Amino acid sequence: MLLALSGMFARYGYGQGKVLDEYIQSAFSQNQGLKQQNFQLDKSLYALKEAKSLFYPQIGLAGSYTKTDGGRTIDLPIGDMLNPVYSTLNQLTNSEKFPQVQNQSFLLNPNNFYDVHVRTSLPLVNTEIWYANKIRKESITMQQAAVNVYKRKLVKDIKTAYYQYYQAGKAVEIYNTAQLQVQENIRVNTSFLANGVTNSTALTRAKAEQQKIAASITEAENKQKNAQAYFNFLLNRDLSAAITVDSSIFMPEEILPPATPTGNTRDELLQLSQQQKIASLFYRQSKSYLVPKLSTFLDLGSQGFNWNVDNKSRYYMWGVNLQWDLFAAGQRKYKAQQAAIDISNLQAAYNESNISFQLEQQVAENNYHTAVANFKSAREQLKLSEKYYTDQSKVYKAGQLLYIELLDAQNQLTNAKLQLSVAFAAVQTAIADIERTQASYKL
């Protein structure tokens, strides 16, 4: 029976295997949570492109049209100044060649006036957009680390769910085997009762045990369905989709050690490191107000009254803009101090996380050693339970043993099988946990 259980493990695989790795790669492309992380990464890439575009010329079309009446005016007494002169000239020439003119009044607001121009502007010196570009670059690296963090967690969750599904499936098989044994006991006890060898107590007890195991089978099948649904959820598949069980070779006599440490840095620490860099850039950006902003522009357009367009209406205008913030009541100073506090806070978070991950790795390794010890113990218990059940079964069939004692041996064997499957899954889960803490899975 132990050999059969060994074959069962061989069928279901030990270690990662090709099938499980294919499931993981499928999850990398289908998992909805990971897609959200990738969308954030794409957003960071576009944010960088946006920041880079600020260094290039900006071209825009602007126009205006005004129609006014009333308001302030500019009064010119042209008639008062010229009419006396014109009158004198008419007398001297004895003619009317110089007519009288009226005083003029011009609206200060232009009436029926348009202005349309194309403006091209270009920043020459602007430290804010330079730092914004650097911050966007660091944000991409930080978001890539966030994607990797999610991927590694997803790998661990998939492996854990996979072995939970395996464990639930093994429980169903073990209970079905136990049910066959009980059915055999019912057959034997029925024969004993018919031959007057024993009373009906043993038969009644066997039938009660049959009902108990049937309930356990139902419970195990439901656990398997739940594990199947969760595994498929992680892969973004139909919750009832079939799961291919890994066929990698596994021998209970060989306990594979976890992967050796690769020296990889946890992606969470890379995230914090990038956050520190970004905070440092924000600090330097807040101090950059000491450098003035300088930009240039060129306007090409046309302006005039009554929509006239001719050589006189067309124009160009070129210029340079300078902006230098000399006083802002300490706003920049306080902003820089906030950024400096962020840097210190992130450094403290980095140090705490580093120690926390060391503790996490140590706990994972200890859990692995415990799981291996439990597996070895469960394997030996199965050997002893198998021998004990075989011996008790022979004695019972010879009529020299109470059924309650045979039932005890059978329950011990069933529990030993279940314990071995649980221990096997625990070892695999512990290895996946170590892989997560070491960031050793190749993404």
Secondary structure as UniProt FT lines:
FT   HELIX           2..12
FT   HELIX           17..30
FT   HELIX           32..53
FT   TURN            54..55
FT   STRAND          58..66
FT   STRAND          73..76
FT   HELIX           78..93
FT   STRAND          104..107
FT   STRAND          113..125
FT   HELIX           127..194
FT   TURN            195..196
FT   HELIX           201..234
FT   TURN            235..236
FT   TURN            239..240
FT   TURN            252..253
FT   HELIX           267..286
FT   HELIX           288..290
FT   STRAND          293..305
FT   TURN            306..307
FT   TURN            311..313
FT   STRAND          314..323
FT   TURN            329..330
FT   HELIX           331..397
FT   TURN            398..399
FT   HELIX           403..438
//
